[in-house]
């Protein structure tokens, strides 16, 4: 009798519990309600972040990318160098310090890129070769006429770390800056002068500076920074890499650079970063070819080939 009573009691309790459980439709409805609440909160967070990003004052940030590769061969006779070693390391670093006020702004940027390889074949001494070396500093200041248009002046310097100022390039310009949206800055400076170092090799000319910088989170956790800079020469220059000294046209004296950085953040600012740079500068091409050792030729046969570099590796955003 007791067992029968216990059985009925257990069955009744189970039915009561099941009756209190939600149906599948009710569970889906509750989930949708929670998701809607989360979406609303995310929208509020995005709105607050937008106000933080546009709030007057100083803002600092940057991205570092480190790439490292190791290769080794031991009795690997299917290649011409069966006993060989090669290590490569690449470092990319971008940083900014920007100040924004009601009527003025001041934007500063720093770009560093360095890549080296260390190779050894058989018993020969190790050979360290620099394959990328870039230093770029820019400072843009402006006075706002409206929310979108400002009078501005800029100074920018481009060189390398190991061969500082050989070559080097200082560009000073003034004109107008256009601020169409929060993430985009467009520079149009018709008054400018570009000084190329060393002056014994390179010519310096007046010209116009045109550039644009865009920074945006294009996907969740993926940020893109793009900087385009072009100098349009107004005059000719001396070509000191031919004998007798020749002349560069205004088009030959013009040059440009386009650099892009992508960062995917996986955990607490750590992720994967990729930097790529493109450039065109005929004076640099001619200097390289002029200084090649006897018997060596440039791999490119173009008069002004496209220049490029890239760096892929671990990244840290700050």
C-alpha positions in Angstrom: 0.0 0.0 0.0 2.8 2.4 0.9 4.6 1.7 -2.4 1.4 2.4 -4.3 0.9 5.7 -2.5 4.5 6.7 -3.2 4.1 5.8 -6.8 1.0 8.0 -7.2 2.7 10.8 -5.3 5.8 10.7 -7.6 3.6 10.6 -10.7 1.6 13.6 -9.5 4.8 15.6 -8.7 6.2 14.9 -12.2 3.0 16.0 -13.8 3.0 19.2 -11.8 6.6 20.0 -12.7 6.0 19.3 -16.4 2.9 21.5 -16.3 5.1 24.4 -15.0 7.7 24.0 -17.8 7.5 26.3 -20.8 6.5 25.1 -24.2 8.9 25.4 -27.1 7.1 28.4 -28.5 7.2 30.1 -25.1 11.0 29.4 -24.9 11.5 30.9 -28.3 9.5 34.0 -27.5 11.4 34.5 -24.2 14.7 34.2 -26.1 13.6 36.7 -28.7 12.6 39.1 -25.9 16.0 38.8 -24.3 17.8 39.3 -27.7 15.8 42.5 -28.3 16.8 43.8 -24.9 20.5 43.0 -25.7 20.2 44.7 -29.1 18.7 47.8 -27.5 21.6 47.9 -24.9 24.2 47.5 -27.7 22.6 50.4 -29.5 22.8 52.6 -26.4 26.4 51.5 -25.9 27.3 52.4 -29.6 25.6 55.8 -29.1 27.6 56.5 -26.0 30.8 55.4 -27.7 30.0 57.8 -30.6 29.7 60.7 -28.2 33.0 59.6 -26.6 34.8 59.5 -29.9 33.6 63.0 -30.9 34.1 64.6 -27.4 36.6 67.5 -27.5 40.1 66.9 -26.1 43.0 64.6 -26.7 42.7 61.1 -28.0 45.5 58.6 -28.3 45.8 55.1 -29.9 47.8 52.8 -32.0 48.5 49.3 -33.3 51.6 47.2 -33.2 52.2 44.2 -35.5 54.9 41.6 -35.0 55.7 38.9 -37.5 58.3 36.2 -37.0 59.3 33.2 -39.2 62.0 30.6 -38.9 63.1 28.2 -41.7 65.7 25.5 -41.6 67.0 22.7 -43.9 69.3 19.9 -43.0 70.3 17.4 -45.7 67.3 18.5 -47.7 68.8 17.7 -51.1 65.7 18.5 -53.1 66.7 22.2 -53.0 69.9 24.0 -54.1 70.8 24.9 -50.5 70.3 21.6 -48.5 72.0 23.0 -45.4 70.5 26.4 -44.8 68.8 28.6 -42.2 66.7 31.7 -42.5 64.9 33.8 -39.9 62.8 36.8 -40.6 61.2 39.4 -38.3 58.9 42.2 -39.2 57.6 45.0 -37.0 54.8 47.4 -37.9 53.7 50.2 -35.6 51.2 53.0 -36.1 50.1 55.6 -33.5 48.1 58.8 -33.3 47.6 61.7 -31.0 44.7 63.9 -31.9 43.3 67.0 -30.3 39.9 68.4 -31.2 38.3 71.6 -29.9 35.3 73.8 -31.0 37.2 75.9 -33.5 40.6 74.1 -33.8 42.1 70.7 -34.3 45.6 69.1 -34.3 46.2 65.6 -35.7 49.6 63.8 -35.3 50.5 60.4 -36.7 53.5 58.1 -36.6 54.2 55.0 -38.8 57.1 52.6 -38.4 57.8 49.5 -40.5 60.9 47.4 -40.2 61.6 43.9 -41.6 64.9 41.9 -41.6 66.0 38.5 -42.7 69.0 36.6 -41.2 70.1 33.8 -43.5 73.0 31.3 -43.4 74.0 28.7 -46.0 76.5 26.0 -45.1 79.4 27.3 -43.1 79.2 30.9 -44.5 78.7 33.8 -42.1 75.2 34.9 -41.4 73.8 37.5 -43.8 71.4 40.1 -42.3 69.4 42.0 -44.9 66.9 44.8 -44.3 63.9 44.2 -46.5 61.6 47.0 -45.2 62.5 50.2 -43.4 60.0 53.1 -43.1 59.6 56.1 -40.8 56.7 58.5 -41.3 55.7 61.5 -39.1 52.9 63.9 -39.9 51.3 66.8 -38.1 48.2 68.6 -39.3 46.7 71.7 -37.6 43.6 73.6 -38.6 41.1 76.3 -37.8 37.5 75.4 -38.4 35.5 77.8 -40.6 32.5 75.4 -40.4 31.9 71.9 -39.0 33.1 70.5 -42.3 35.7 73.0 -43.6 38.9 74.3 -42.0 42.0 76.3 -43.0 45.0 74.1 -42.3 48.7 73.6 -42.5 50.7 70.4 -42.4 54.3 69.2 -42.0 55.2 65.6 -42.9 58.5 63.7 -42.9 59.4 60.4 -44.5 62.6 58.5 -44.1 64.1 55.3 -42.7 65.5 54.3 -39.4 68.8 52.7 -40.4 69.6 55.2 -43.2 68.1 58.2 -41.5 67.6 61.1 -44.0 69.3 59.2 -46.8 66.9 59.4 -48.4 64.5 61.7 -46.5 61.5 63.8 -47.6 60.1 66.8 -45.8 56.8 68.3 -47.1 55.3 71.5 -45.9 51.9 72.6 -47.2 48.9 74.8 -46.5 45.3 75.0 -47.7 42.0 73.5 -46.8 40.9 70.4 -44.8 37.5 68.8 -45.4 35.9 66.8 -42.6 32.9 65.2 -44.3 32.3 62.5 -41.6 33.8 61.6 -38.2 36.1 58.9 -39.6 37.4 60.7 -42.7 39.9 63.7 -43.1 40.7 65.0 -46.6 43.5 67.5 -47.1 43.7 69.8 -50.1 46.8 72.0 -49.9 47.6 73.9 -53.1 50.5 75.7 -51.5 53.4 73.4 -50.7 57.1 72.7 -51.0 58.8 69.3 -50.9 62.4 69.1 -49.7 64.3 65.9 -50.7 67.4 64.8 -48.9 70.3 64.5 -49.5 70.2 67.6 -51.7 73.2 66.5 -53.7 71.2 63.6 -55.1 67.6 64.8 -55.1 65.8 67.9 -56.3 63.2 69.9 -54.2 60.2 71.5 -55.8 57.0 73.5 -55.0 53.7 71.7 -55.5 50.3 70.8 -54.1 49.7 68.2 -51.3 46.6 66.1 -51.4 45.8 63.4 -48.9 43.1 61.5 -47.0 42.9 59.4 -43.8 40.1 57.0 -43.0 39.7 54.9 -39.8 36.7 52.6 -39.3 35.6 49.4 -37.7 34.4 47.7 -40.9 33.3 44.5 -39.1 32.9 43.5 -35.5 36.4 43.3 -34.1 38.0 44.3 -37.4 39.5 47.8 -37.8 40.8 49.4 -40.9 43.1 52.5 -41.1 44.0 53.9 -44.5 46.2 56.9 -45.4 46.7 58.3 -48.9 49.2 61.1 -49.6 50.1 62.6 -52.9 52.4 65.5 -53.9 51.8 67.1 -57.3 54.8 69.0 -58.5 54.5 72.4 -60.1 58.0 72.4 -61.6 60.9 70.5 -63.1 63.9 69.2 -61.3 67.5 68.1 -62.0 68.2 64.4 -62.7 71.5 63.9 -61.0 71.6 60.1 -61.7 72.5 60.5 -65.4 75.6 62.1 -67.0 75.4 64.8 -68.0 72.8 66.0 -65.6 69.3 65.7 -67.1 65.9 67.1 -66.3 62.9 65.6 -64.6 59.4 66.7 -65.8 56.8 67.9 -63.3 55.2 64.5 -63.6 58.5 62.7 -62.7 58.8 64.9 -59.6 55.3 64.0 -58.4 55.0 61.1 -56.0 52.4 59.3 -53.8 52.0 56.8 -51.0 49.0 54.7 -49.9 49.3 52.7 -46.6 46.7 50.5 -45.1 46.5 48.6 -41.8 44.0 46.0 -40.8 43.6 44.6 -37.2 41.5 41.7 -36.0 41.1 41.7 -32.2 40.6 38.3 -30.7 41.3 38.8 -27.0 42.0 41.9 -24.9 43.6 43.9 -27.7 45.6 40.9 -29.0 44.9 39.6 -32.5 46.1 39.5 -36.0 47.4 42.5 -37.9 48.2 43.2 -41.5 50.0 46.3 -42.9 50.5 47.0 -46.6 52.0 50.0 -48.3 52.1 51.1 -52.0 54.1 54.0 -53.4 55.4 55.7 -56.6 58.5 57.8 -56.6 60.7 58.0 -59.7 63.7 59.7 -57.9 64.0 56.8 -55.5 63.9 54.3 -58.3 66.7 56.1 -60.2 68.8 56.4 -57.0 68.5 52.7 -56.4 69.5 51.8 -59.9 72.3 54.3 -60.0 73.9 52.8 -56.8 73.6 49.1 -57.9 77.0 47.3 -58.0 78.5 46.7 -61.4 76.9 43.7 -63.2 73.6 43.9 -61.2 70.3 45.1 -62.7 67.0 45.9 -61.2 64.4 43.1 -61.4 61.8 45.5 -62.8 62.2 46.9 -66.3 59.5 49.6 -65.8 60.6 53.2 -65.8 58.7 53.9 -62.5 57.6 50.6 -61.1 55.0 50.3 -58.3 56.7 50.0 -54.9 55.2 47.9 -52.1 55.7 46.3 -48.7 53.6 44.2 -46.3 53.8 42.8 -42.8 51.5 40.1 -41.3 51.7 38.9 -37.7 50.4 39.1 -34.2 49.0 42.5 -33.3 48.2 44.5 -30.2 45.9 47.5 -30.2 46.1 50.2 -27.6 
